[in-house]
Amino acid sequence: MSDQWQERNKPARLERRYIFDEYSTLRDFLERAAELSEQEDLFPDMGFGKDYANITIYGDEDSKELGDIHHHFAQELDKLFNLKQD
């Protein structure tokens, strides 16, 4: 998981902003992130503008804590981002 992710408390969450050179690259990233969400059954908050996407991954509803699944999901998002930037 990239060191650009920030782990926060109250509520437990991971946050990151991705920056893109082109809107089409951003759109492709969001589509792939949506597919990953469905595959992993984990649905983060996503907001975006012309050249950025903000993603917040919240901890489990029951325990209110971040687990391995959340960190793994962040790592997979980083892989998607790196694919599109190469």
PEQUI-V327758 format. One record per backbone hydrogen bond with DSSP energy under -0.5 kcal/mol. NH is the residue of the N-H (numbers start at 1). CO is the residue of the C=O. Records with the same first field share a line. If there is no record, write none. Layout:
NH->CO  CO
This chain:
5->2
6->15
7->5
8->6  13
12->64
13->8
14->57
15->6
16->55
18->53
20->51
26->22
27->23
28->24
29->25
30->26
31->27
32->28
33->29
34->30
35->31
36->32
37->33
38->34
39->35
40->36
41->37
42->37
44->42
45->56
47->54
49->52
53->18
54->47
55->16
56->45
57->14
58->56
59->12
60->65
64->60
70->67
71->67
72->68
73->69
74->70
75->71
76->72
77->73
78->74
79->75
80->76
81->77
82->78
83->79
84->80
85->81
86->82
